[in-house]
Amino acid sequence: MTTRTRPRPALSRWDLPHWMPDSSQTLPARCGEDFTAIRVPADLARPALTALGPRTGPVLANRTTRTWHFLLPSGSVLPDDWPPGVRVMPKGRSIGIPPLTTTGGLDVHWAVPPGLGSTSPADLHRVLRDPRLLTARDAPSPAEPPGTAAAQVRAAATVTPRPLTPAQRDVGRLLLTGASDAQIAKELGLPVGIVRRHLTWIGRRFGAPTAARRAAALLAGGHVSPPPVSMLAPDLAGADLTVLRVLAGLATEDDLPEDLRPAGPFLDRVGELRERCGARSDPHLIALAAVWELLPGLVHPAPGKEQLP
């Protein structure tokens, strides 16, 4: 078999853009400054990328949140009528930009790295509005059999208490305060890579693929206590409480109202809840909800409750 090598395209402004990380870490970049980001649910983004072809502009994918971001040139003139679940990210909103070599995994990675081309807003809008893509989006995915997600999230939230190492408890405790990986590392005097290794280990141990579900597992297992809370719980609607339960892994997507089941509206509602609750992150939101007794499936023990067997 003859191996064919794709020739590298001529340099363009998308080739090695200045906002690309120059290290092995995923770093934040602000939308609307160096690029315009269009967030698309993964089940719609995959066929859209196929329709656009391999010479599209940069595309970020995240299997954990089930969303993709198509990065368009900054200042692009955008249509107004995007399909449900598709969102133009607000100017100033930060998204994670991984290194160029990060092209797989559960967290944010490149589905299409920079340097291969540029995406036309009109072309992206056209393929996303294609009825064939919308039909494919509503079809069940054979890669996600029913019950699999529910089993994983319930296992994370109902785990039997088991002791963690002191370092893992410290990382988990700071995770619940809304601290970032870098802030946790600075507080504990650890390399960021070690902090992320602890968080990854916690996620694997409890079957918790997201930061919010790791927070839920830590609380449910009595491994750490939530941070002090000064404000009272806001008045939340029933749909908001369901969103919190799904975020924590105490319920599945089937429990959500129909209009919140697509990834885009769900994440928008989570963002609104963070603002209303004064939460700095999704794990912090889960910790606040546990203190306010909005998530009955979680416990929040007093410090020192965790005991060695």
C-alpha positions in Angstrom: 0.0 0.0 0.0 1.4 3.4 -0.9 1.3 6.0 1.8 0.0 9.4 0.7 1.2 12.5 2.5 -1.0 15.5 2.5 1.0 18.6 1.5 1.0 21.3 4.1 -0.9 24.4 2.9 0.7 27.8 2.5 1.1 29.9 5.6 -1.9 32.0 6.5 -3.0 34.0 9.5 -4.5 30.7 10.9 -1.0 29.1 10.8 0.5 29.1 14.3 -1.8 31.9 15.6 -0.5 33.9 18.5 -3.3 32.7 20.8 -2.1 29.1 20.6 -0.5 27.8 23.8 3.3 27.6 23.6 3.4 25.0 26.4 1.8 21.6 27.1 -1.2 23.2 28.9 -4.7 24.1 27.8 -5.0 27.9 28.2 -8.0 30.3 28.1 -8.6 32.6 25.1 -11.3 35.2 24.8 -13.9 34.9 22.1 -14.4 37.9 19.9 -10.9 39.2 20.1 -8.7 36.8 18.0 -11.6 34.6 16.7 -15.3 34.2 16.6 -16.5 31.0 18.2 -19.7 29.1 17.2 -20.7 26.4 19.8 -22.4 23.4 18.2 -23.7 20.3 19.9 -21.5 17.3 19.0 -24.3 15.3 17.3 -24.8 18.2 14.9 -21.2 19.2 14.6 -19.8 15.9 13.3 -22.0 15.7 10.1 -21.5 19.5 9.6 -17.7 19.0 9.6 -18.0 16.2 7.1 -20.1 18.4 4.9 -17.6 21.3 5.1 -14.7 19.1 4.2 -11.2 18.7 5.5 -10.1 22.3 4.6 -12.2 24.0 7.2 -10.8 26.3 9.8 -10.0 25.3 13.4 -12.5 23.2 15.3 -12.4 22.3 19.0 -14.2 19.2 20.3 -15.0 18.1 23.9 -16.4 14.7 24.5 -17.2 15.4 28.1 -19.5 18.4 27.4 -20.6 17.0 24.0 -20.0 20.3 22.3 -17.7 21.6 19.5 -16.5 25.1 18.8 -16.0 26.2 15.2 -13.4 29.1 15.2 -14.1 31.7 12.5 -12.0 34.8 11.7 -12.5 37.6 14.1 -15.0 40.2 12.9 -16.9 37.7 10.7 -20.4 38.8 9.6 -22.7 36.2 11.1 -26.3 35.2 10.2 -29.0 35.5 12.9 -31.1 32.3 12.5 -28.8 29.5 13.8 -30.5 26.2 14.6 -31.6 25.4 18.1 -28.6 24.5 20.4 -26.1 26.5 18.2 -24.8 29.6 19.9 -22.5 32.4 18.9 -20.2 32.7 22.0 -20.4 36.2 23.5 -17.4 38.5 23.1 -15.1 38.2 26.1 -16.2 34.7 27.0 -13.2 32.4 27.6 -12.8 29.0 26.0 -10.0 26.5 26.5 -7.3 26.3 23.8 -5.3 23.1 23.9 -1.8 22.6 22.5 -1.5 21.9 18.8 -0.6 18.2 19.5 -3.8 17.6 21.6 -6.0 15.9 19.0 -7.9 13.4 21.1 -9.2 12.5 24.6 -12.3 13.3 26.6 -11.6 16.9 27.3 -11.1 19.8 24.9 -9.0 18.8 21.9 -8.6 19.7 18.2 -11.0 18.1 15.8 -9.3 20.3 13.1 -6.1 22.1 14.1 -5.2 25.6 13.0 -3.4 26.0 9.7 -5.6 23.8 7.4 -8.0 26.5 6.2 -10.7 29.0 7.2 -14.4 28.4 7.7 -16.8 30.7 6.0 -19.7 31.8 8.3 -22.1 31.4 5.4 -21.0 27.8 4.6 -21.2 26.8 8.3 -24.7 28.3 8.6 -25.8 26.6 5.4 -24.7 23.1 6.5 -26.1 23.5 10.0 -29.5 24.5 8.5 -29.4 21.5 6.2 -32.5 19.3 7.0 -30.5 16.1 6.5 -28.2 17.1 9.3 -31.1 18.0 11.6 -32.6 14.6 10.9 -29.3 12.8 11.6 -29.1 14.8 14.9 -32.4 13.4 16.2 -31.4 9.8 15.4 -30.1 7.7 18.4 -26.4 7.2 18.6 -25.2 3.6 18.6 -22.0 4.7 20.4 -24.1 5.7 23.5 -26.3 2.8 24.5 -29.2 3.6 26.8 -28.4 3.4 30.5 -24.7 3.7 30.2 -24.5 7.3 31.2 -27.0 6.8 34.0 -25.0 3.9 35.4 -21.8 5.9 35.4 -23.2 9.0 37.0 -25.1 7.2 39.7 -22.0 5.2 40.6 -20.2 8.5 41.0 -22.8 9.9 43.4 -23.5 6.9 45.5 -20.0 5.6 46.1 -19.2 4.0 49.5 -16.9 6.3 51.6 -13.3 5.3 51.2 -10.3 7.3 52.4 -8.3 9.4 50.0 -4.7 10.5 50.5 -4.3 13.8 52.3 -3.1 15.4 49.0 -6.1 14.1 47.1 -8.4 15.5 49.8 -6.7 18.8 49.7 -7.2 19.0 45.9 -10.8 17.9 46.2 -11.5 20.5 48.9 -10.2 23.3 46.8 -12.0 22.0 43.7 -15.3 22.6 45.6 -14.3 26.2 46.2 -14.3 26.9 42.5 -10.5 27.2 42.3 -8.9 26.5 38.9 -6.1 23.9 38.5 -3.5 26.6 38.6 -5.0 28.2 41.7 -5.1 24.8 43.4 -1.5 24.2 42.5 -0.4 27.6 43.8 -2.3 27.1 47.1 -0.8 23.7 47.7 2.6 24.4 46.3 2.3 21.6 43.7 3.0 21.5 40.0 -0.2 21.9 37.9 0.4 18.6 36.3 0.3 16.8 39.7 -3.0 18.6 40.5 -4.5 17.4 37.2 -3.2 13.9 37.9 -5.0 13.9 41.2 -8.2 15.1 39.6 -8.0 12.5 36.8 -7.4 9.8 39.4 -10.4 10.9 41.4 -12.6 10.9 38.2 -11.5 7.4 37.3 -11.9 6.0 40.8 -15.5 7.2 41.1 -16.5 6.9 37.4 -16.9 10.7 37.3 -15.9 12.1 33.9 -16.7 15.8 34.7 -15.5 18.2 37.3 -19.1 18.6 38.6 -19.5 14.9 39.0 -16.2 14.6 40.8 -17.4 17.2 43.2 -20.7 15.2 43.7 -18.7 12.0 44.3 -16.5 13.6 46.8 -19.4 14.9 48.7 -21.6 11.8 48.4 -18.7 9.6 49.7 -18.0 11.9 52.6 -14.4 12.5 51.5 -14.5 16.3 51.8 -16.8 18.9 53.2 -18.2 21.8 51.1 -16.8 25.3 51.6 -18.5 27.8 53.9 -21.5 29.5 52.4 -22.7 33.0 53.4 -25.6 33.6 51.0 -29.1 32.0 51.2 -30.3 29.7 48.4 -32.0 31.5 45.5 -35.5 30.6 44.5 -35.1 28.0 41.7 -37.7 26.5 39.4 -38.2 22.8 39.1 -36.4 22.7 35.8 -33.4 24.4 37.5 -33.3 21.7 40.2 -33.4 19.0 37.5 -30.5 20.7 35.7 -28.5 20.6 39.0 -29.3 16.9 39.5 -28.2 16.1 36.0 -25.0 18.2 36.4 -24.2 16.3 39.6 -25.0 12.9 38.2 -28.1 12.3 40.3 -30.3 12.2 37.2 -30.0 11.6 33.5 -30.7 13.6 30.4 -34.1 11.9 30.1 -35.2 13.7 33.2 -34.7 17.1 31.6 -37.5 19.1 29.9 -37.4 18.6 26.2 -36.0 22.1 25.5 -33.0 21.6 27.8 -31.9 18.2 26.5 -29.7 19.5 23.7 -26.2 20.3 24.9 -26.4 24.0 24.0 -29.5 25.0 26.0 -28.4 22.8 28.9 -25.0 24.5 29.2 -26.6 27.9 28.9 -28.9 27.1 31.8 -25.9 25.8 33.9 -24.2 29.1 33.2 -27.2 31.1 34.3 -27.4 29.0 37.5 -23.7 29.7 38.3 -24.4 33.5 38.0 -27.6 33.3 40.2 -25.9 31.2 42.8 -22.7 33.1 42.9 -20.7 30.0 41.9 -17.2 30.3 40.5 -17.3 26.9 38.7 -19.5 23.9 38.2 -18.0 22.0 41.2 -18.6 25.1 43.3 -22.2 25.2 42.1 -22.6 21.5 43.2 -21.1 22.3 46.6 -23.4 25.2 47.1 -26.5 23.2 46.1 -25.4 20.5 48.6 -25.2 23.0 51.5 -28.5 24.4 50.5 -30.0 20.9 50.5 -31.1 21.2 46.9 -29.5 17.9 46.1 -30.8 15.3 48.6 -28.7 12.6 47.1 -25.5 14.3 48.4 -24.2 14.5 51.9 -22.0 17.2 53.4 -20.3 15.9 56.5 -18.5 17.9 59.1 -14.8 18.0 58.8 -13.1 14.9 60.0 -15.9 12.6 59.3 -13.9 10.5 56.9 -12.4 7.5 58.8 -9.9 4.9 57.8 -11.3 1.4 57.6 
